[in-house]
Amino acid sequence: MRESTLWLFHLLAGAVLLTVLGVHYGVMHLSNLFGIDHATVLSFSSVSGRSGRFFYLVVYLVLLPAALYHGLYGLRSLIFELSFIGLVLRRWISRILILSGSGFLIYGAYAIIAGFLG
C-alpha cells in the first residue's frame, strides 16, 4: 500500500512537471510565435520582472517540490532495483534522500521567495 501511494505521488508530480514545463516552453521558447522577440524574454529586466510576479512565484513554488519529489523518488527506485541492497541500507538511503530533498526544498523556496520580494 505504501509503495503504491508513493508511486501515485510520483505520477502526479510527473503530470505537474509536464504541465508547468509546457507553460515554460511556451513562454520561453515559443515566444517568437506570439510576436515577442526571443532576446527580450531572456533579458535581465524581463527575467527580474517575471520573478516579481505572483503567478510565477506560484508556478516556481509548485514546480520545485514536484521536480524534487519526482527526481528523488525516481533515484530511490533506481537504487532499490539493485538486488544486493538490504533493508537497513534501503532505510538509510530513504532517510538521506528525504533529508537532502528537504534541504534543497528549503533553499530553493528561500531563493524563489527572495527573488519575488526583490
C-alpha beads as a LAMMPS data file, in Angstrom:
LAMMPS data file: protein, C-alpha beads

118 atoms
117 bonds

1 atom types
1 bond types

-500.0 500.0 xlo xhi
-500.0 500.0 ylo yhi
-500.0 500.0 zlo zhi

Masses

1 110.0

Atoms # bond

1 1 1 0.000 0.000 0.000
2 1 1 2.750 2.462 0.949
3 1 1 4.753 1.920 -2.242
4 1 1 1.650 2.278 -4.408
5 1 1 0.863 5.607 -2.718
6 1 1 4.428 6.822 -3.279
7 1 1 4.193 5.709 -6.910
8 1 1 0.903 7.597 -7.327
9 1 1 2.564 10.766 -5.988
10 1 1 5.432 10.129 -8.413
11 1 1 2.975 10.016 -11.316
12 1 1 1.119 13.127 -10.110
13 1 1 4.411 15.001 -9.778
14 1 1 5.230 13.960 -13.343
15 1 1 1.893 15.335 -14.546
16 1 1 2.555 18.620 -12.736
17 1 1 6.003 18.773 -14.343
18 1 1 4.557 18.211 -17.808
19 1 1 2.003 20.971 -17.304
20 1 1 4.330 23.547 -15.775
21 1 1 7.174 22.816 -18.171
22 1 1 4.712 23.087 -21.058
23 1 1 3.864 26.606 -19.908
24 1 1 7.577 27.339 -19.521
25 1 1 8.305 26.035 -23.001
26 1 1 5.542 28.179 -24.468
27 1 1 6.680 31.348 -22.718
28 1 1 10.419 30.911 -23.135
29 1 1 10.878 29.032 -26.393
30 1 1 7.796 29.715 -28.495
31 1 1 7.673 33.441 -27.805
32 1 1 8.509 34.228 -31.449
33 1 1 5.157 32.721 -32.455
34 1 1 3.433 35.321 -30.286
35 1 1 5.432 38.219 -31.699
36 1 1 7.802 38.554 -28.745
37 1 1 11.498 38.775 -29.543
38 1 1 13.429 35.863 -28.003
39 1 1 16.197 38.181 -26.769
40 1 1 13.605 40.247 -24.901
41 1 1 12.379 37.184 -22.998
42 1 1 15.916 36.416 -21.806
43 1 1 16.960 39.959 -20.864
44 1 1 17.712 40.683 -17.218
45 1 1 14.874 43.166 -16.909
46 1 1 12.419 40.629 -18.310
47 1 1 13.655 37.834 -16.033
48 1 1 13.597 40.039 -12.929
49 1 1 10.161 41.325 -13.916
50 1 1 8.816 37.781 -14.211
51 1 1 10.310 36.754 -10.876
52 1 1 8.407 39.630 -9.256
53 1 1 5.005 38.433 -10.478
54 1 1 2.789 36.420 -8.161
55 1 1 1.867 33.963 -10.937
56 1 1 5.492 32.958 -11.422
57 1 1 6.025 32.737 -7.670
58 1 1 3.227 30.166 -7.509
59 1 1 4.493 28.332 -10.607
60 1 1 8.032 28.062 -9.216
61 1 1 6.804 27.038 -5.765
62 1 1 4.725 24.273 -7.367
63 1 1 7.490 23.216 -9.750
64 1 1 10.187 22.943 -7.077
65 1 1 8.636 20.263 -4.828
66 1 1 7.187 18.391 -7.810
67 1 1 10.590 18.220 -9.509
68 1 1 12.391 17.297 -6.299
69 1 1 9.934 14.551 -5.395
70 1 1 9.783 13.150 -8.910
71 1 1 13.559 13.122 -9.292
72 1 1 14.456 11.827 -5.845
73 1 1 11.772 9.140 -5.834
74 1 1 12.970 8.056 -9.271
75 1 1 16.556 7.901 -7.970
76 1 1 15.375 5.901 -4.948
77 1 1 13.540 3.475 -7.216
78 1 1 16.623 3.017 -9.384
79 1 1 18.838 2.372 -6.370
80 1 1 16.330 -0.074 -4.891
81 1 1 16.330 -2.070 -8.131
82 1 1 19.797 -3.281 -7.147
83 1 1 19.096 -6.639 -5.558
84 1 1 22.088 -6.622 -3.208
85 1 1 20.849 -3.666 -1.152
86 1 1 19.455 -4.843 2.175
87 1 1 16.584 -3.455 4.222
88 1 1 18.784 -1.450 6.607
89 1 1 20.649 0.219 3.743
90 1 1 17.342 0.945 2.000
91 1 1 16.101 2.762 5.100
92 1 1 19.281 4.832 5.288
93 1 1 19.081 5.691 1.606
94 1 1 15.470 6.807 2.064
95 1 1 16.420 8.946 5.063
96 1 1 19.336 10.549 3.222
97 1 1 17.136 11.342 0.222
98 1 1 14.406 12.801 2.453
99 1 1 16.900 14.992 4.320
100 1 1 18.696 16.174 1.198
101 1 1 15.392 16.789 -0.592
102 1 1 14.117 18.791 2.379
103 1 1 17.290 20.867 2.369
104 1 1 17.020 21.531 -1.365
105 1 1 13.342 22.434 -0.927
106 1 1 14.042 24.933 1.855
107 1 1 16.959 26.510 -0.011
108 1 1 15.046 26.635 -3.296
109 1 1 11.920 28.105 -1.703
110 1 1 14.085 30.731 0.000
111 1 1 15.681 31.671 -3.339
112 1 1 12.297 31.841 -5.097
113 1 1 10.713 33.977 -2.391
114 1 1 13.787 36.239 -2.179
115 1 1 13.590 36.758 -5.941
116 1 1 9.907 37.593 -5.663
117 1 1 10.438 40.107 -2.881
118 1 1 13.300 41.712 -4.795

Bonds

1 1 1 2
2 1 2 3
3 1 3 4
4 1 4 5
5 1 5 6
6 1 6 7
7 1 7 8
8 1 8 9
9 1 9 10
10 1 10 11
11 1 11 12
12 1 12 13
13 1 13 14
14 1 14 15
15 1 15 16
16 1 16 17
17 1 17 18
18 1 18 19
19 1 19 20
20 1 20 21
21 1 21 22
22 1 22 23
23 1 23 24
24 1 24 25
25 1 25 26
26 1 26 27
27 1 27 28
28 1 28 29
29 1 29 30
30 1 30 31
31 1 31 32
32 1 32 33
33 1 33 34
34 1 34 35
35 1 35 36
36 1 36 37
37 1 37 38
38 1 38 39
39 1 39 40
40 1 40 41
41 1 41 42
42 1 42 43
43 1 43 44
44 1 44 45
45 1 45 46
46 1 46 47
47 1 47 48
48 1 48 49
49 1 49 50
50 1 50 51
51 1 51 52
52 1 52 53
53 1 53 54
54 1 54 55
55 1 55 56
56 1 56 57
57 1 57 58
58 1 58 59
59 1 59 60
60 1 60 61
61 1 61 62
62 1 62 63
63 1 63 64
64 1 64 65
65 1 65 66
66 1 66 67
67 1 67 68
68 1 68 69
69 1 69 70
70 1 70 71
71 1 71 72
72 1 72 73
73 1 73 74
74 1 74 75
75 1 75 76
76 1 76 77
77 1 77 78
78 1 78 79
79 1 79 80
80 1 80 81
81 1 81 82
82 1 82 83
83 1 83 84
84 1 84 85
85 1 85 86
86 1 86 87
87 1 87 88
88 1 88 89
89 1 89 90
90 1 90 91
91 1 91 92
92 1 92 93
93 1 93 94
94 1 94 95
95 1 95 96
96 1 96 97
97 1 97 98
98 1 98 99
99 1 99 100
100 1 100 101
101 1 101 102
102 1 102 103
103 1 103 104
104 1 104 105
105 1 105 106
106 1 106 107
107 1 107 108
108 1 108 109
109 1 109 110
110 1 110 111
111 1 111 112
112 1 112 113
113 1 113 114
114 1 114 115
115 1 115 116
116 1 116 117
117 1 117 118
